[in-house]
Amino acid sequence: MTAQTNTQVSAKKKINQSEIQPRRMDFKFDPSMPRYWFDNDQFKSTLLTSLSCTFPEGERFFVRSVRHFQKNIQDPLLREQVKGFIGQEAHHGNEHDAFNEFMESKGVPTKKVDAFVKDGLKFMAKVLSPERQLAKTCALEHFTAMLAEMILENPEFIKGMDERMVPLWLWHAIEESEHKAVAFDVFQDQVDSYWVRSSEMAFTTVEFIGFTFFHYWQLRNEMDDPTDWKSVLNGFNWLLGKPGWLRKLGKSYVAYYKRDFHPSKRDSEHLRKRALIRLANMMGRPELAA
């Protein structure tokens, strides 16, 4: 995976007046990469691909939910952070579109999941109020931040992933951690309802878990090789047993329900700096770590 030099943005050139700066990557995916690019494992590779299928339309939903309130924000720093959030999420959607197209070429029916997600989010936009849509964005941003910072804090989580695929997930994790408080701050500034925030997280938790595994099934159901049940069992152990990565997120998840919760209470800047150095070295782009 490489990035075109003519799309590189100098680390010194700010897109907005905040610390949240979009990084344009323009990833290219080597056709020689296998379908099961994560530890040569069917479950891990397909599960993360199913997550990727939700990202393009999901990120656009996040942007729309925040933009609805953007014009009413008075705090100048938050207004700039929103610009950074929108820029980063736009790039995430584009890069995962490219990844999903690559996986489609490998015989993984990503377009089916993408279409399902698009229709689902259209429905939510009709039935949920703008306040509820923003609260759902906050909830999903908390999920992505937890997963992102798990990757940043525990590099062994992606042990065995094809090295050519690591930059995509590492870059996405860094930026999710960077902007993890933006939607939340907009919600607190414009809505400030504990009931809406906490109840929407409860609803979204059921949706997130249920649809993640449903999308996994959607992919597996139309692929041309039989399900590797040993891989599935090992995968559930990986998530819930030993090492039990999802189980380890319990404390961070429950913290969201505290009345005084704020994403920035967990300082992850050191994790991002370490990951940016790794990303810069992998990509041959020293400006990323500047």
N, C-alpha and C positions, 0 to 999 in steps of 0.2 A: 504494500500500500504506500503510495507516495502522494505528495501535494505539489501542485504546479507552482513554480516560483513566482509566476506573474500574478498570482492571487494572494501572495503573502502580504499581510498588513503589518507594518512596523509596530512594535510594541510601544513606541513613543507617540504614535499617532492615535489620539483618542477619538472615538466615535461619539462619545457623550461625556459629560462632566461628572463621571462617577467611576468607582473602581470596577464596575461590571462592564467589561469590554468584549464584544463579539470577536471570535477568532475564525476567520474563513479558512477552511481546510482543503476542500475539494479532493476528498479521498478517491483513490482508484483501487479497484479490487482485482487482484491477480486471478485470472481464470483457472490457474492451477490449484487454487485453494479448494480443499475438499468441502463437500456438503456439510459434513460434521466437523466443523472447524474448531470446536471447543473440546479439547482432550480426546478427539476422535470419538466422541460420545454422542449418541443419538438424542438422549433426553436433554442434556445440557445445551447442546447446539440448537435444538428445536425450541426449547423453552425460551432462550434468549432471543431467538428469531421471532417467536410469537410476541414477545415484548416489543421488539423493534417494529413489528407490524402496526402496533398501536401508536407509535411515537409521532409520525407525520401529522395525522389528523388530530391526535391528542394535543400536540404542541400548538397547533393552530386554534384549537378550542381554548387553550390557556390564554393565548394572545388576545383572542376576541373577548374573553371574560374580563381581562384586565383593561383592555382598551375602552370598554364600555364606561369605565369610571375615570379614565385618564384625564379627561378635560376638567374634572372637578378637583383634582389634586392640587393643593396649594403649596405644599412643601417642595421647595426647589430641588433638594437632593433626591427626594423620592421620585419626582418627575424625571430626573436624569436616570435614576436606577431603572425606572420603567422602560425607558428607551433602550437601555442595555439588555434588560430582560427580553424585550421583544426581538431585538437583534439576535441574541443567542438562541432563542427558541426557533426563530425562522431558519437559522443555519442548521439546527438539530433536525428539523423536519426535512430539509433538503438532503442532508447527508444520509439520513435513514431511508429516505425514498430511494437513494442510489443503492444503499445496501440491500434493501428489499428487492429491488430489481435484479441485483446480482443473485440473490438467493432464489428468485423465481427462475432464473436461467439454470439453476442447479436442480430444478424439479421440485422446489418447495413452493406451494401455492399461496404466496404472500398476498397476491392481489385480492384473493377471496376474503382474507381477514381485513385488509385495508378497507374494502368496500363495506364490510359489515360494521366496522368501527365508524366509518363516515356516516352511515345511515343511523347508527345508534346515537351519535353526537348531535345529528340534526334533530332527532326526536327529543333529546334532552334540552336542546336550545328552545324547543317549543313549549315544553312542560315545566321547565324550571325558571324561576325568576332570575334576573341578573344577579341578585344577591346570592342565591343558591348556586348559580354557575360559578361565581367567584369563590364561594366556600368549597365547592368541589375541586376547583383548581388548587386551592390551598391544601386540601387533603392529599391530592395526587402529587403535588409538589413535595409534600412531606414524605410520601412513599419514595419518590425518586431521589430525594436528598438522603434518606436513610440508606438506600441501596448504593447510591453514589459514594457516600462516605465510608460504607463498608468496603467497597472496592479500594478506595484510597488508603484506608487504614490497614487493610489486610490484603496485600498484593497476592498472597497465596490463594485468594478466592478465584483468581483467573489463571491459576497455575495450569498449564497444559493447553491454554488457548493458543491458536496459531499466532505467532508473533506478528504476522502481517495484519491481523485483525485487532490486536490489542490497542493501537492508537485510537481507533474509533470509539471504543468503550471508555478508554482512559480520558480522552478529550471531553466526551459527553459527561462523565462523572465529575470532572473538574468544574465545568460550567454549571452543572446542576447544583453543586455545592456553593458556588459563587453567588448564584441568584436565589438561593433557597428562601430568603426572607422577603423578597419583593412582593409577590402576590399576597402574602400574609400581611405585610405592612399596608398595602392598598386596602385590603379587607378591613383592617383595624381602623384605618383612616376614614373609610367611606361607609362601612356597615356597623362594625363594632358590636356584634351580637354573639355572645358565648353560645347561646342555644343553637343558632344557625350554624356556627362553626363546628361545634361538637357533634350535633346530630348529623350533619352532612358527612363528617368523617366516619361515623358509624355506618351510614348507608354506603358510602364509597368503599369502605373496607370489604364489605360483602361483595360488592360489584368487582372490585379489583382482584380479589382472590378467585372468585367464580369465573370471571371472564378471562383471566390469565390462563387458567387450565382449559377453559372452553376453546380458546384460540389455539392452544397447544394441540388439542384434539382435532380442531379444524385442519391444521397443517398435516398432522399424522394421518388423518383419515383419507387423504387424497394423494399421499406419496406412494411411490412405486416399490417400496421395500417394506417388509413386515415389521411390526413394532417389536423392538428389542425390550422384552419385559424385564430382563436383568438390568438393563440400563435405567428403566423406569424406577425399579425398586432401589437401586443404588442412588438414583437422583433424589428420591424422597428422603433417603437417609442423609444425603448431602445437604438437603434443605432443613430437615427437621430432627435428624438423629445426631450423627457425628460426621462432620463438625457442627451441623445444624445451623447454617448461616441465617436462615429466617428466624429461627427460635431466638437467636442472639439479639434480634432487633426488638424484642418485646418491650424492654425498658424505654427505648427511644419512642416506640409507638405510643405507649401509654402516656408518656409525658405530654403528648399533644392535647390531652383532655384536661390538663391543669389550666386553671383560669389565667395564671400568669405565664403561660407558655410563650416562648418566642424562639424561632429557629436559631437566631444568632447567639443564644445562650451556650450553644456548643461551638466553641471556636475551632474551626477546621483549617485556618489559614496555613498552618505548618504542613498539613497533609496535602493541600493544593500545591504549595511551593515545591514539595518533594516530587509530586506527580508531574508537575510542569517540567522539571529538570529531566525526568525520565522521558516524557513525551518529546521534548526538544531534541534529546539525543537520538531517540528512535526515528524521528522525522528529518533529522539533519537541519533543524530550524532553530538556531540558538535564540532568536528573538522571542520565541514562545516563553522562555524562562527568564527573560529580562525584566 
